[in-house]
């Protein structure tokens, strides 16, 4: 037995150094940043590769009215007007406006046009880049907001990147509105739910939400989404405060944020309603047939089925189309319709998810499911027709933001199943097949969006019962000179939708025989009494058949329906007497002040009235406007038409000098020299050339001298300076007069030959000089003509002094004022 059992030995171990925690944290942060960068790179590369073949596409479908013919995009309208027009370039105050206010998207289009013009490749490349950025934001939101593990967050972002339902938003240039709205939507979500949030983050989130609304109207739902997620996360503190009747600090912060968000949301909604200018957007039964049905239960059942069908497109995006109107989805008119089972199944699954979310409010173990459900439902509600009526039945592009919630729920389901034994191999194979099928379907759908013809043919295979697709395809066939096939598709559209007014109108423009055309135009007016084109075409038909009264009535009705219908005013102009044309011409200039054809028409009217000065002003303005648009290819050159009209008018008045001015101005404009120095050099070269040609003719006349027995009548003289010096030297010797006459004939060969030679030439011995008022511009006439002041009944004796002969050249006399006129026009 040991006696020292109570002895305690104290052994001091050597102290061990610990690794500093900051170093470990720094290493973890570096690894996290590296993994995040790898995720973002993989996701963006997948998105770009999936939509690479969409870069060769053209402008199709809604791209034409929203971009190609939109003055807000191409620079035809001012930047201020852009903020006053809707997405399609129509003023918001117009009753025919679509009321879709998206100035941020239109600004991006305008910037795109300024950088690349109308080359589609750059527009599609911009869309693909924006989609890739949006995919990176989805990956970030899945990690920080939805609380998915990083591998499954990357999976959700990849599924979003390759989802085929996004082809309309990415491959169609107009779909940029949804992509831009999603970028600001997710940015607002990330800023609001930052781990270290403060007051500035809330206001920044609200500002990003407002930008999302300016890109597309559904972006304003981010404010409700942020508030709902904030309430979900603060629910344990809210419940504790309610039970203890004591407000905690967390609840105080939630109430302050809620007040800010709700007040901002109310202001944004009021601003959006004020932009409607007191009128709601008008939709037709062709756009949304369900909204115009008389029965409430039919509308409710059909709209609920459409919501379920949209969810099905997110789960199985196989049947895709750019247009789901007019018979694509028949109405659910009976409770025994089998499609109601699909509706019940979809809403049953939605109720289960809602129950799971409500049960998780206390524990909050299934945050990804809750966030995914909120992202799926809240952004889709404005487009569901359940709260407000929209102008479409189904639109794949509106599913761009709700699809974020769908992929989050899918990735979270995979995350839950991943921990179970024996499921990893099955999940890996299933996800690989799902991703590969998504890439293949997206690639195939991008090929459909290559041009208008392929898109229409592909969608007709998917939805042969869609009357709108047959109508659009018939329009394409008509534009490509395939008239017979176009009539067949128009008639097929009428078979599927007998009250299709636009199809009746277009058939009337193609069928042979006035009676058949008149029948279709009248049918179009019968089914739509506000159809402007049908009234216009019927008016033209009546005009062609000689029924002037009926033609005028139809055209006036057309103008009453659409006060800015320029073609109707032009047709009315041809049917109106001269006394009533001026108000129509003024209206045309008001509607299109930059159209050179209207100025030519106004100039013709003044010329017929015997008013040459106003006519010349309108002709010159027409020539200037036509040169302003000289880069646009036209079949007819407006500058030639206006130049010819002005020159003929000047020649009929005997104003040869003004004709020379016009010719010089036309040459200067045509060369496109905005520089004053370049114009001056051009005029000097032209004057020197004319002077040398005159001297050659003088020298040739000197070799073979011939006496001249004729002189110029003063009404035919274009330059007053020559007439002035001639009149002041009437008392000189006859020999010198004959010599001067020969030189004048040699120097002005163009003026010696006029249209009426018998009146322009006279005998020098018998010709009398009368007092005349020659209408010459004050910028050309620099001195007063003494022959105009009381000189009557004197013989025409063209005698000049030697100095007068030296300074009598036409072009040098009018050179300086002409340059002033040219510079003034620029």
Protein Blocks (a to p, Z undefined) as FASTA:
>chain_A
ZZklmpccdddddddddddfklmmmmmmmmmmmmmmmmmmmmmmmmmmmmmmmmmpcceh
jlmmmmmmmmklnopacfklmmmpcfkopafklmkbghiacfklmmmmmmmmmmnojafk
lmmmmmmmmmmmmmmmmmmmmmmmnopafklmmmmmmmmmmmmklmmmmmpmklmmmmmm
mmmmmmmmmmmmgfbdcfklmmmmmmmmmmmmmmpmklmmmmmmmmmmmmmmmmmmmmmm
mmnopacfklmmmmmmmmmmmmmmmmmmmmmmmmnnopacdddfklmmmlmpfblklmmm
mmmmmmmmmmmmmmmcmbgcfbfgehiaccdfbfklmklmmmmmmmmmmmmmmmmmmmmm
mnopmlmlmmmmmmmmmmmmmmnommbccfbfbdfklmmmmmmmmmmmmmmmmmmmmmpg
hklmmmmmmmmmmmmmmmmmmmmmmmmmmpmmlmmmmmmmmmmmlmklmmmmmmmmmmno
paklmmmmmmmmmmmmmmlmklmmmmmmmmgcjklmmmmmmmmmmmomklmklmmmmmmm
mmmnopaklmmmmmmmmmmmmmmlmklmmmmmmmpcfklmmmmmmmmmmmmmmbmklmmm
mmmmmmmnopaklmmmmmmmmmmmmmmmmmpccfbdfklmmmmmmmmmmmmnopaklmmm
mmmmmmmmmnopabfklmmmmmmmmmmmmmmmmmmmmmmmmmmgcddfbdcdfklpmblk
lmmmmmmmmmbcfklmmmmmmmmmmmmmmlmpcfblmlmpccfklpccddddddddfklm
mbdcfklnopahiacdddddfklmmmmcfklmmmmmmmmmmmmmZZ
